Amino acid sequence: MWYEMKEDRVILSIKAVPNSSKNSFGEILEDFMKVKIKAPAVEGAANRELIKFISKSFKISKSEISFVSGETSKTKRISVPLNEKVKNFIKEKESEKR
């Protein structure tokens, strides 16, 4: 499963694709969701861009987003607060999978 609910938070399993033409959410593949990031994977730039993109997409403060694992890997687990935007995003992605 590409996400895991934990009380008032969600852990998203992400495969980051750095050096993309734009920031965007991609398809769901098995146990993770692809996320395209404009920044290169150099000195944490892609991670900072990923946090910024998730923050803007879900209207969440950057300080509320944390890495659970994979900070130096392309496959990451990121914890975000569960709000309406996140709930709707998960529903939308799940319906696309079917």
C-alpha positions in Angstrom: 0.0 0.0 0.0 1.4 3.4 -0.9 0.0 5.1 2.2 -0.6 4.2 5.8 -3.0 5.8 8.2 -1.7 6.4 11.7 -4.3 8.2 13.9 -4.2 11.9 12.7 -1.3 11.4 10.3 -0.6 9.6 7.0 2.7 8.1 5.9 3.1 8.3 2.1 5.5 6.0 0.3 7.0 8.0 -2.4 9.4 7.3 -5.3 11.0 10.7 -6.0 12.0 11.4 -9.7 14.4 14.4 -9.5 15.4 16.6 -12.4 11.8 16.5 -13.9 10.4 19.3 -16.0 7.9 20.2 -13.3 6.7 19.2 -9.8 3.8 16.8 -10.1 2.2 13.7 -8.6 2.5 10.6 -10.8 1.0 7.2 -10.9 0.7 4.7 -8.2 3.1 1.8 -8.6 2.7 -1.2 -6.3 3.8 0.1 -2.9 4.6 3.7 -3.8 3.5 6.8 -5.6 5.8 8.6 -8.1 6.4 12.2 -7.4 8.3 14.3 -10.0 10.5 17.0 -8.6 12.2 19.8 -10.6 15.3 20.0 -8.3 18.3 17.8 -8.8 19.2 15.2 -6.2 22.2 17.2 -5.0 22.9 18.3 -1.4 19.2 17.8 -0.3 17.8 20.1 -3.0 15.3 17.5 -4.2 14.1 16.7 -0.6 13.6 20.5 0.1 11.6 20.8 -3.1 9.6 17.7 -2.3 8.7 19.1 1.1 7.8 22.5 -0.4 5.6 20.8 -3.1 3.8 18.6 -0.6 3.3 21.6 1.7 1.7 23.7 -1.1 -0.3 20.8 -2.6 -2.0 19.9 0.7 -2.0 23.3 2.5 0.3 21.9 5.3 3.0 23.8 7.1 6.5 22.5 6.0 7.3 22.0 9.7 4.5 19.4 10.0 6.0 17.2 7.3 8.7 14.8 8.3 10.8 11.9 6.8 10.1 8.5 8.3 12.7 6.9 6.2 14.6 7.2 2.9 15.9 10.7 3.2 19.0 9.8 1.1 17.1 7.3 -1.1 14.8 7.8 -4.1 12.2 5.8 -2.2 11.0 7.7 0.8 8.3 7.5 3.5 7.0 10.9 4.5 4.6 11.6 7.4 2.0 14.3 6.9 -1.0 15.5 9.0 -4.3 14.0 7.8 -6.5 16.9 6.6 -9.4 17.1 4.1 -7.1 17.8 1.1 -5.0 14.7 1.9 -8.1 12.5 2.4 -9.5 13.7 -0.9 -6.2 13.2 -2.7 -6.0 9.6 -1.4 -9.6 8.9 -2.5 -8.9 10.3 -6.0 -5.7 8.3 -6.4 -7.4 5.1 -5.3 -10.2 5.6 -7.7 -7.7 6.2 -10.6 -6.1 2.8 -9.8 -9.3 0.8 -10.4 
